[in-house]
Amino acid sequence: MTDIQHIIREVLSFPITRPYEAQTSSRKQVVCKRFLLLAVVYASIALSALATCTAPKNAIEGENCLLGSPSSNWYVYGAGSPNIQGFATDMSVNVGQTIFFKIQTNASAYRIDIYRMGYYQGQGARLIASILPSATLPDRQFDRSNRLW
């Protein structure tokens, strides 16, 4: 009989059913081992993130290491306020490119806060700039159906 045949015979003759206490104990050991493994993995990920922020490898890592703004400052719930609505004409722009905003409001004074979306230490966005509008409102669009401004 070869070693492999001997091992197979031992495995097949191993009792499959164990007493309840032994099964419970082995399950607890497996759960504990998995928990410890996950804890070590998460800790190593967190430590590696801190290590990259002390010496970022590229501009993107450096940008993501900057402090972000809490979501309570930038996240819009639902449709936002009915008193002011707006959007940017482009989804994204590069540094130095122009972006236009479409704003509808009855307010005579307001400001536009521009956020860059990203990791930012888990905050999700970073305030880039706050600007005041350059156009006075209401700046009406031409209504083609009535041919009125």
Backbone as ProteinMPNN parsed JSONL, in Angstrom:
{"seq_chain_A": "MTDIQHIIREVLSFPITRPYEAQTSSRKQVVCKRFLLLAVVYASIALSALATCTAPKNAIEGENCLLGSPSSNWYVYGAGSPNIQGFATDMSVNVGQTIFFKIQTNASAYRIDIYRMGYYQGQGARLIASILPSATLPDRQFDRSNRLW", "coords_chain_A": {"N_chain_A": [[0.848, -1.169, 0.0], [0.601, 2.184, -0.911], [1.786, 5.414, 0.228], [-0.105, 7.411, -0.358], [-2.455, 5.93, -0.728], [-2.706, 4.968, 1.858], [-3.163, 7.343, 3.301], [-5.587, 8.172, 2.144], [-7.236, 6.075, 2.979], [-7.186, 6.495, 5.745], [-8.409, 9.016, 5.908], [-10.956, 8.414, 4.883], [-11.834, 6.633, 6.83], [-12.082, 8.22, 9.014], [-14.144, 9.353, 11.588], [-17.151, 10.902, 10.676], [-19.274, 12.105, 12.003], [-19.391, 13.97, 14.958], [-19.461, 14.473, 18.483], [-21.833, 16.875, 19.764], [-20.729, 18.921, 21.349], [-18.045, 18.987, 20.56], [-18.31, 19.749, 17.9], [-19.39, 22.332, 18.206], [-17.332, 23.592, 19.602], [-15.249, 23.483, 17.686], [-16.363, 25.048, 15.698], [-16.477, 27.53, 16.979], [-13.747, 27.996, 17.218], [-13.05, 28.249, 14.517], [-14.539, 30.525, 13.795], [-13.366, 32.435, 15.493], [-10.726, 32.401, 14.498], [-11.146, 33.337, 11.88], [-12.156, 35.879, 12.45], [-9.938, 37.077, 13.715], [-8.131, 37.01, 11.573], [-9.406, 38.712, 9.713], [-9.327, 41.073, 11.229], [-6.566, 41.556, 11.34], [-6.05, 41.929, 8.603], [-7.629, 44.25, 8.013], [-6.4, 46.077, 9.753], [-3.833, 46.171, 8.643], [-4.419, 47.294, 6.163], [-5.354, 49.827, 6.936], [-3.031, 50.85, 8.134], [-1.342, 50.864, 5.915], [-2.578, 52.805, 4.375], [-2.138, 55.082, 5.938], [0.616, 55.153, 5.74], [1.017, 55.771, 3.035], [0.083, 58.355, 2.975], [1.965, 59.78, 4.377], [4.106, 59.758, 2.684], [3.247, 60.27, -0.24], [2.871, 58.463, -3.313], [2.174, 59.477, -5.779], [0.513, 62.231, -7.482], [-2.259, 61.881, -7.233], [-2.608, 60.221, -4.968], [-1.551, 62.021, -3.118], [-3.442, 64.108, -3.282], [-5.757, 62.801, -2.342], [-5.034, 62.438, 0.27], [-5.382, 64.854, 1.457], [-7.226, 66.91, 3.751], [-10.703, 66.495, 3.97], [-14.074, 67.783, 3.47], [-16.831, 67.641, 5.681], [-19.672, 65.569, 4.95], [-22.051, 66.763, 5.625], [-21.76, 69.358, 4.855], [-21.675, 69.358, 2.041], [-23.324, 67.397, 0.839], [-26.322, 66.86, -0.915], [-29.565, 66.363, -0.035], [-32.156, 64.477, -1.386], [-34.064, 66.432, -3.594], [-32.979, 68.78, -2.871], [-33.096, 72.254, -1.865], [-36.126, 73.995, -2.6], [-35.903, 76.669, -3.062], [-33.578, 77.35, -4.342], [-31.995, 76.156, -7.183], [-29.671, 74.396, -9.198], [-27.003, 73.64, -11.563], [-23.921, 72.363, -12.927], [-22.577, 72.96, -16.169], [-20.846, 71.13, -17.239], [-19.673, 67.801, -16.555], [-17.148, 67.37, -15.435], [-14.023, 69.126, -15.143], [-10.733, 70.045, -16.254], [-7.802, 71.374, -14.658], [-7.674, 74.847, -14.958], [-9.566, 74.969, -16.988], [-12.695, 76.351, -18.14], [-15.826, 76.498, -16.48], [-19.346, 76.462, -16.539], [-22.295, 77.56, -14.826], [-25.708, 76.892, -14.229], [-28.258, 78.52, -12.708], [-31.198, 78.742, -10.777], [-33.105, 80.841, -8.942], [-34.875, 82.848, -6.52], [-33.514, 84.443, -4.897], [-31.573, 87.328, -4.149], [-28.942, 87.383, -3.507], [-26.407, 85.0, -3.38], [-24.122, 82.214, -3.085], [-21.734, 80.125, -4.766], [-20.511, 77.058, -3.974], [-17.754, 75.114, -4.683], [-16.925, 71.8, -4.925], [-14.555, 69.178, -4.886], [-14.844, 65.849, -5.692], [-13.817, 62.903, -4.016], [-11.624, 60.687, -2.153], [-10.424, 61.798, 0.283], [-9.608, 61.376, 3.09], [-11.773, 59.816, 3.87], [-13.935, 61.553, 3.873], [-15.167, 62.247, 1.478], [-15.382, 64.531, -0.177], [-13.882, 67.708, -1.071], [-13.663, 71.122, -0.324], [-13.11, 73.354, -2.877], [-13.396, 75.964, -3.906], [-15.211, 79.006, -3.233], [-17.54, 80.997, -4.784], [-18.95, 84.109, -5.868], [-21.878, 84.923, -7.731], [-21.623, 86.022, -11.152], [-23.528, 87.063, -12.75], [-26.502, 88.993, -12.717], [-29.616, 88.193, -11.247], [-33.102, 87.998, -12.053], [-31.873, 86.225, -14.838], [-33.222, 85.829, -17.634], [-34.196, 83.312, -19.948], [-34.795, 83.107, -23.455], [-38.104, 82.623, -24.425], [-39.294, 80.494, -26.615], [-41.839, 79.658, -27.416], [-43.648, 81.76, -26.839], [-42.279, 83.83, -27.859], [-40.96, 85.633, -26.207], [-38.86, 87.442, -23.916]], "CA_chain_A": [[0.0, 0.0, 0.0], [1.393, 3.408, -1.001], [1.469, 6.442, 1.228], [-1.344, 8.089, -0.744], [-3.574, 5.029, -0.415], [-2.814, 4.925, 3.311], [-3.785, 8.599, 3.722], [-6.989, 8.138, 1.717], [-7.95, 5.14, 3.854], [-7.347, 7.14, 7.05], [-9.403, 10.07, 5.773], [-12.273, 7.804, 4.726], [-12.243, 5.962, 8.057], [-12.253, 9.219, 10.061], [-15.582, 9.496, 11.883], [-17.716, 12.14, 10.162], [-20.095, 12.728, 13.038], [-18.726, 14.201, 16.237], [-20.415, 14.937, 19.496], [-22.27, 18.257, 19.591], [-19.797, 19.823, 22.014], [-16.837, 19.088, 19.744], [-18.655, 20.551, 16.722], [-19.549, 23.716, 18.644], [-16.004, 24.092, 19.933], [-14.479, 23.712, 16.457], [-16.978, 26.198, 15.018], [-16.022, 28.726, 17.677], [-12.349, 28.21, 16.857], [-13.019, 28.732, 13.138], [-15.038, 31.901, 13.807], [-12.333, 33.267, 16.111], [-9.601, 32.513, 13.574], [-11.559, 34.22, 10.79], [-12.24, 37.229, 12.984], [-8.575, 37.577, 13.9], [-7.556, 37.226, 10.251], [-10.0, 39.946, 9.183], [-8.813, 42.206, 12.002], [-5.198, 41.802, 10.889], [-6.123, 42.476, 7.24], [-8.103, 45.632, 8.086], [-5.364, 46.89, 10.395], [-2.732, 46.392, 7.695], [-4.907, 48.241, 5.15], [-5.371, 51.156, 7.554], [-1.647, 51.292, 8.298], [-0.763, 51.172, 4.6], [-3.15, 54.091, 3.949], [-1.406, 56.117, 6.658], [1.984, 55.205, 5.217], [1.04, 56.458, 1.751], [-0.162, 59.774, 3.187], [3.192, 60.428, 4.837], [4.962, 59.9, 1.495], [2.421, 59.851, -1.386], [3.627, 57.997, -4.48], [1.838, 60.293, -6.947], [-0.345, 63.393, -7.189], [-3.603, 61.435, -6.836], [-2.523, 59.83, -3.562], [-1.369, 63.244, -2.344], [-4.731, 64.813, -3.257], [-6.676, 62.055, -1.49], [-4.589, 62.556, 1.652], [-5.789, 66.152, 1.985], [-8.402, 66.878, 4.62], [-11.943, 66.758, 3.254], [-15.165, 68.508, 4.121], [-17.87, 66.693, 6.097], [-20.781, 65.462, 3.995], [-23.124, 67.687, 6.017], [-21.528, 70.62, 4.14], [-21.779, 69.278, 0.586], [-24.278, 66.412, 0.327], [-27.67, 67.388, -1.122], [-30.561, 65.324, 0.215], [-33.316, 64.549, -2.277], [-33.977, 67.451, -4.651], [-32.407, 70.006, -2.316], [-34.028, 73.323, -1.508], [-36.902, 74.516, -3.726], [-35.59, 78.093, -3.215], [-32.435, 77.513, -5.255], [-31.641, 74.944, -7.913], [-28.632, 74.693, -10.173], [-26.125, 72.565, -11.988], [-22.783, 72.743, -13.767], [-22.824, 72.541, -17.549], [-19.956, 70.002, -17.522], [-19.52, 66.844, -15.458], [-15.854, 67.608, -14.816], [-13.116, 69.97, -15.914], [-9.338, 70.004, -15.867], [-7.27, 72.617, -14.098], [-7.582, 75.927, -15.927], [-10.707, 75.012, -17.9], [-13.848, 77.129, -17.699], [-17.065, 75.756, -16.239], [-20.491, 77.356, -16.427], [-23.336, 77.095, -13.922], [-27.084, 77.333, -14.471], [-28.865, 78.7, -11.388], [-32.547, 79.303, -10.722], [-33.44, 81.217, -7.577], [-35.464, 84.17, -6.315], [-32.618, 85.17, -4.001], [-30.759, 88.352, -4.798], [-27.546, 87.1, -3.196], [-26.088, 83.612, -3.068], [-22.757, 81.863, -3.473], [-21.562, 78.783, -5.314], [-19.388, 76.326, -3.379], [-17.28, 74.084, -5.616], [-16.278, 70.694, -4.227], [-13.962, 68.108, -5.681], [-15.202, 64.566, -5.106], [-12.689, 61.993, -3.872], [-11.557, 59.986, -0.86], [-10.197, 62.843, 1.274], [-9.638, 60.826, 4.451], [-13.098, 59.256, 4.119], [-14.964, 62.584, 3.895], [-15.905, 62.166, 0.218], [-15.251, 65.728, -1.017], [-13.065, 68.792, -0.508], [-14.035, 72.445, -0.824], [-12.08, 73.924, -3.74], [-13.575, 77.418, -3.987], [-16.538, 79.606, -3.083], [-17.587, 82.164, -5.674], [-20.199, 84.86, -5.965], [-22.305, 84.911, -9.13], [-21.23, 87.176, -11.965], [-24.725, 87.546, -13.46], [-27.61, 89.35, -11.838], [-30.811, 87.382, -11.505], [-33.233, 86.859, -12.962], [-31.322, 86.27, -16.191], [-34.223, 84.989, -18.276], [-33.931, 82.723, -21.253], [-35.805, 83.407, -24.46], [-39.194, 81.646, -24.484], [-39.604, 80.347, -28.049], [-43.276, 79.476, -27.668], [-44.303, 83.069, -26.787], [-41.328, 84.785, -28.438], [-40.721, 86.653, -25.184], [-37.678, 87.305, -23.056]], "C_chain_A": [[0.897, 1.237, 0.0], [0.969, 4.389, 0.082], [0.15, 7.135, 0.922], [-2.547, 7.218, -0.418], [-3.802, 4.964, 1.093], [-3.512, 6.192, 3.839], [-5.26, 8.621, 3.357], [-7.794, 7.229, 2.627], [-8.172, 5.773, 5.219], [-8.416, 8.229, 6.995], [-10.8, 9.485, 5.675], [-12.745, 7.128, 6.002], [-12.442, 6.935, 9.212], [-13.734, 9.406, 10.332], [-16.09, 10.879, 11.48], [-18.503, 12.853, 11.247], [-19.293, 12.816, 14.327], [-19.786, 14.585, 17.253], [-20.688, 16.432, 19.322], [-21.265, 19.238, 20.184], [-18.543, 20.022, 21.162], [-17.116, 19.931, 18.499], [-18.756, 22.024, 17.086], [-18.188, 24.337, 18.936], [-15.192, 24.38, 18.673], [-15.062, 24.884, 15.662], [-16.529, 27.501, 15.661], [-14.578, 29.042, 17.318], [-12.242, 28.773, 15.441], [-13.471, 30.191, 13.075], [-13.993, 32.835, 14.405], [-11.149, 33.472, 15.18], [-9.942, 33.454, 12.416], [-11.618, 35.67, 11.247], [-10.852, 37.837, 13.151], [-7.907, 37.858, 12.56], [-8.092, 38.515, 9.629], [-9.483, 41.181, 9.924], [-7.396, 42.554, 11.567], [-5.196, 42.428, 9.501], [-6.564, 43.935, 7.275], [-7.072, 46.548, 8.725], [-4.218, 47.171, 9.433], [-3.149, 47.36, 6.591], [-4.882, 49.661, 5.711], [-3.946, 51.694, 7.713], [-1.004, 51.627, 6.959], [-1.318, 52.488, 4.07], [-2.437, 55.239, 4.66], [0.002, 56.268, 6.104], [2.027, 55.951, 3.891], [0.786, 57.945, 1.929], [1.082, 60.492, 3.708], [4.16, 60.635, 3.683], [4.175, 59.437, 0.273], [3.29, 59.509, -2.599], [3.339, 58.819, -5.72], [0.865, 61.399, -6.524], [-1.738, 62.979, -6.716], [-3.604, 61.002, -5.369], [-2.369, 61.065, -2.674], [-2.668, 64.028, -2.204], [-5.704, 64.121, -2.31], [-6.279, 62.101, -0.018], [-4.957, 63.899, 2.274], [-7.056, 66.0, 2.815], [-9.647, 67.259, 3.833], [-12.923, 67.585, 4.058], [-16.235, 67.503, 4.525], [-19.052, 66.714, 5.13], [-21.951, 66.375, 4.365], [-22.965, 69.046, 5.334], [-21.87, 70.523, 2.657], [-22.833, 68.325, 0.058], [-25.669, 67.038, 0.232], [-28.652, 66.229, -0.966], [-31.758, 65.53, -0.703], [-33.097, 65.563, -3.377], [-33.365, 68.75, -4.137], [-33.49, 71.007, -1.97], [-34.822, 73.768, -2.728], [-36.593, 75.995, -3.995], [-34.418, 78.355, -4.15], [-32.115, 76.157, -5.885], [-30.569, 75.31, -8.927], [-27.82, 73.475, -10.531], [-24.974, 73.148, -12.799], [-23.037, 72.217, -15.167], [-21.94, 71.374, -17.959], [-19.858, 69.102, -16.3], [-18.221, 67.065, -14.698], [-15.022, 68.487, -15.732], [-11.698, 69.743, -15.413], [-8.932, 71.352, -15.302], [-7.149, 73.65, -15.209], [-8.734, 75.999, -16.915], [-11.85, 75.806, -17.279], [-15.042, 76.202, -17.505], [-18.18, 76.778, -16.034], [-21.54, 76.715, -15.521], [-24.669, 77.684, -14.343], [-27.781, 77.351, -13.109], [-30.262, 79.284, -11.551], [-32.875, 79.568, -9.26], [-34.122, 82.583, -7.577], [-34.567, 85.035, -5.438], [-31.8, 86.201, -4.776], [-29.272, 88.134, -4.539], [-27.4, 85.617, -2.831], [-24.642, 83.371, -3.448], [-22.748, 80.437, -3.999], [-20.33, 78.176, -4.653], [-19.018, 75.192, -4.328], [-16.492, 73.052, -4.824], [-15.688, 69.72, -5.234], [-14.263, 66.804, -4.967], [-13.967, 63.676, -5.076], [-12.701, 61.36, -2.497], [-11.433, 60.974, 0.298], [-10.4, 62.371, 2.715], [-11.03, 60.334, 4.835], [-14.225, 60.272, 4.125], [-15.769, 62.633, 2.595], [-15.792, 63.369, -0.698], [-14.402, 66.759, -0.286], [-13.496, 70.096, -1.146], [-12.863, 73.022, -1.607], [-12.186, 75.446, -3.751], [-15.018, 77.785, -3.669], [-16.53, 80.867, -3.933], [-18.95, 82.831, -5.586], [-20.595, 84.91, -7.434], [-21.882, 86.181, -9.865], [-22.414, 87.756, -12.731], [-25.785, 87.918, -12.444], [-28.819, 88.513, -12.229], [-32.044, 88.265, -11.392], [-32.634, 87.151, -14.338], [-32.189, 85.304, -17.0], [-33.75, 84.484, -19.632], [-35.07, 83.081, -22.194], [-36.824, 82.293, -24.525], [-39.653, 81.565, -25.941], [-41.1, 80.232, -28.323], [-44.027, 80.823, -27.706], [-43.473, 84.169, -27.459], [-41.106, 85.972, -27.491], [-39.428, 86.379, -24.449], [-38.124, 87.18, -21.648]], "O_chain_A": [[1.831, 1.338, 0.796], [-0.05, 4.218, 0.75], [-0.629, 7.418, 1.832], [-3.547, 7.708, 0.107], [-4.942, 4.911, 1.555], [-4.359, 6.106, 4.728], [-6.094, 9.039, 4.159], [-8.914, 7.567, 3.009], [-9.244, 5.607, 5.802], [-9.228, 8.358, 7.911], [-11.731, 9.989, 6.303], [-13.95, 7.053, 6.24], [-12.917, 6.539, 10.277], [-14.508, 9.6, 9.395], [-15.534, 11.899, 11.888], [-18.407, 14.072, 11.391], [-18.613, 11.871, 14.728], [-20.893, 14.981, 16.886], [-19.852, 17.16, 18.787], [-20.982, 20.275, 19.584], [-18.041, 21.142, 21.066], [-16.277, 20.731, 18.085], [-18.26, 22.878, 16.35], [-17.928, 25.479, 18.558], [-14.519, 25.407, 18.595], [-14.318, 25.627, 15.023], [-16.234, 28.47, 14.962], [-14.217, 30.205, 17.136], [-11.438, 29.67, 15.188], [-12.857, 31.002, 12.382], [-13.761, 33.921, 13.873], [-10.621, 34.58, 15.075], [-9.115, 34.276, 12.019], [-11.19, 36.577, 10.532], [-10.622, 38.985, 12.769], [-7.187, 38.848, 12.427], [-7.329, 39.312, 9.084], [-9.23, 42.216, 9.307], [-7.063, 43.732, 11.439], [-4.428, 43.355, 9.242], [-5.938, 44.779, 6.633], [-6.892, 47.682, 8.28], [-3.688, 48.282, 9.405], [-2.335, 48.16, 6.128], [-4.439, 50.591, 5.036], [-3.694, 52.87, 7.451], [-0.211, 52.564, 6.868], [-0.605, 53.221, 3.383], [-2.16, 56.266, 4.041], [0.522, 57.379, 6.01], [2.977, 56.692, 3.638], [1.238, 58.736, 1.101], [1.23, 61.695, 3.497], [4.949, 61.58, 3.696], [4.401, 58.328, -0.213], [4.295, 60.164, -2.874], [4.167, 58.865, -6.63], [0.456, 61.482, -5.366], [-2.333, 63.661, -5.882], [-4.502, 61.375, -4.613], [-2.979, 61.149, -1.608], [-2.965, 64.553, -1.131], [-6.405, 64.791, -1.551], [-7.107, 61.831, 0.852], [-4.855, 64.065, 3.489], [-7.85, 65.083, 2.606], [-9.637, 68.25, 3.103], [-12.637, 68.023, 5.172], [-16.518, 66.584, 3.757], [-19.386, 67.756, 4.564], [-22.757, 66.722, 3.503], [-23.928, 69.806, 5.242], [-22.313, 71.509, 2.068], [-23.21, 68.444, -1.108], [-26.139, 67.668, 1.18], [-28.571, 65.234, -1.687], [-32.305, 66.629, -0.785], [-32.051, 65.557, -4.027], [-33.246, 69.717, -4.889], [-34.656, 70.648, -1.804], [-34.243, 73.908, -3.805], [-36.976, 76.522, -5.039], [-34.281, 79.453, -4.688], [-31.983, 75.148, -5.192], [-30.566, 76.422, -9.455], [-27.924, 72.423, -9.9], [-25.046, 74.275, -13.29], [-23.639, 71.157, -15.339], [-22.248, 70.688, -18.934], [-19.947, 69.564, -15.162], [-18.185, 66.962, -13.472], [-15.277, 68.583, -16.933], [-11.492, 69.302, -14.283], [-9.643, 72.345, -15.456], [-6.592, 73.37, -16.271], [-8.87, 77.0, -17.619], [-11.958, 75.918, -16.058], [-15.242, 75.251, -18.261], [-17.971, 77.828, -15.426], [-21.659, 75.492, -15.455], [-24.745, 78.839, -14.762], [-27.881, 76.322, -12.441], [-30.484, 80.194, -12.35], [-32.918, 78.648, -8.443], [-33.966, 83.37, -8.511], [-34.831, 86.223, -5.256], [-31.391, 85.963, -5.912], [-28.433, 88.648, -5.279], [-28.192, 85.073, -2.061], [-24.006, 84.226, -4.065], [-23.646, 79.647, -3.708], [-19.231, 78.719, -4.763], [-19.876, 74.404, -4.728], [-15.521, 73.38, -4.141], [-16.26, 69.476, -6.296], [-13.977, 66.661, -3.778], [-13.162, 63.695, -6.007], [-13.678, 61.483, -1.758], [-12.269, 60.972, 1.201], [-11.24, 62.89, 3.45], [-11.422, 60.425, 5.998], [-15.375, 59.899, 4.359], [-16.937, 63.022, 2.611], [-16.078, 63.254, -1.89], [-14.223, 66.701, 0.931], [-13.675, 70.173, -2.362], [-11.761, 73.164, -1.078], [-11.178, 76.141, -3.62], [-15.928, 76.97, -3.819], [-15.631, 81.701, -3.821], [-19.959, 82.198, -5.273], [-19.721, 84.936, -8.301], [-21.796, 87.261, -9.281], [-22.303, 88.841, -13.303], [-25.949, 87.241, -11.429], [-29.009, 88.173, -13.397], [-31.996, 89.242, -10.646], [-32.873, 88.21, -14.917], [-31.916, 84.104, -17.043], [-33.007, 85.154, -20.349], [-36.19, 83.332, -21.75], [-36.453, 81.128, -24.666], [-40.324, 82.471, -26.436], [-41.569, 80.674, -29.372], [-44.937, 80.999, -28.516], [-43.931, 85.303, -27.602], [-41.069, 87.13, -27.904], [-38.963, 85.242, -24.369], [-37.296, 87.053, -20.746]]}, "name": "protein", "num_of_chains": 1, "seq": "MTDIQHIIREVLSFPITRPYEAQTSSRKQVVCKRFLLLAVVYASIALSALATCTAPKNAIEGENCLLGSPSSNWYVYGAGSPNIQGFATDMSVNVGQTIFFKIQTNASAYRIDIYRMGYYQGQGARLIASILPSATLPDRQFDRSNRLW"}
